[in-house]
Amino acid sequence: MFEKGQYISYGKHGVCVVEDITHIDMPGIDKNKLYYVLSKVYTKGNKIYTTVDNEKVVMREILSENEAMELIDEIPSIEQYKVENDKARGEKYKLAMTKGDCREWVRVIKSLYHKKQECLANGKKVAVTDERIYKEAEDQLYGELAISLGIAKDSVEDFIISHVGAGA
């Protein structure tokens, strides 16, 4: 169980902070169930209420600083996806995004980055879906690494490049 004040990764919502752990007194809600009250770190607004035993959405602790640095060190060796069929590739990326796994996000980013470079070199446009998934993967990864490393989210990409090089 997470603790109040802890940063967690919560599905596609990204990094959230556990604001409270409580019972909810609302009609139709099991008053005996415990709920996390989550706030998104990078998007202000609505709170997220989810049962502490929710197994439908990936909920996990964010990486520690050491784990974040280990991940960054691994980036050059993390393989891209090798899927030629556009539909299959899109499904593979979507599935990877639902896993809540930083290494999967890196694979998606690397794969789509190289696909984008290939498209640009051939004078083609990048698919809107690819751009959307690329942005989502960056948001998830950079958001988590920013908190883990104690740096600004918009500094994460430069931090990674300076640490492992632009060729990663």
Residue pairs with C-beta under 8 A, 6 or more apart in sequence:
1 21
1 52
2 8
2 18
2 21
2 36
2 52
2 59
2 61
3 18
3 21
4 18
4 19
4 20
4 21
5 17
5 18
6 17
6 18
6 61
7 15
7 16
7 17
7 18
7 41
7 61
7 62
7 147
8 15
8 16
8 17
8 18
8 38
8 59
8 60
8 61
8 62
9 15
9 16
9 58
9 59
9 60
9 61
9 62
9 100
9 140
9 144
10 16
10 38
10 48
10 50
10 57
10 58
10 59
11 57
11 58
11 59
11 98
11 100
12 97
12 98
12 136
12 140
13 38
13 40
13 43
13 48
14 40
14 41
14 42
14 43
14 139
14 140
14 143
14 144
15 40
15 41
15 42
15 62
15 143
15 144
15 147
16 38
16 39
16 40
16 41
16 48
17 38
17 39
17 41
18 36
18 37
18 38
19 37
19 38
19 39
19 47
20 36
20 37
21 34
21 35
21 36
21 37
21 52
22 34
22 35
22 37
23 31
23 32
23 33
23 34
23 35
24 31
24 33
24 35
24 49
25 31
33 51
33 52
33 53
34 51
34 52
35 49
35 50
35 51
35 52
36 48
36 49
36 50
36 51
36 52
36 59
37 47
37 48
37 49
38 47
38 48
38 49
38 50
39 47
39 48
40 48
41 143
41 147
42 139
42 143
42 153
50 57
50 59
58 98
58 99
58 100
59 100
60 100
62 144
62 147
62 148
63 71
63 102
63 144
63 145
63 148
64 148
65 148
65 149
65 150
67 148
68 144
68 145
68 148
68 149
69 149
71 102
71 103
71 106
71 145
72 145
72 159
72 160
72 163
72 164
73 163
73 164
74 103
74 106
75 106
75 110
75 160
75 164
75 168
76 164
76 165
76 167
76 168
78 103
78 106
78 107
78 110
79 107
80 107
80 110
80 111
80 114
81 89
81 92
81 93
81 96
81 107
81 108
81 111
83 89
83 92
86 127
89 111
90 129
90 130
90 133
93 108
93 111
93 112
93 130
93 133
93 137
94 133
96 104
96 105
96 107
96 108
97 104
97 105
97 108
97 133
97 136
97 137
97 140
102 140
102 141
102 144
102 145
105 137
105 140
105 141
106 141
108 133
108 134
108 137
109 134
109 137
109 138
109 141
110 168
112 130
112 133
112 134
112 137
113 134
115 126
115 130
116 126
116 130
116 134
119 125
119 126
120 126
138 157
141 156
142 153
142 154
142 156
142 157
143 153
145 151
145 156
145 159
145 160
146 152
146 153
146 155
146 156
149 156
149 159
151 159
160 168
161 168
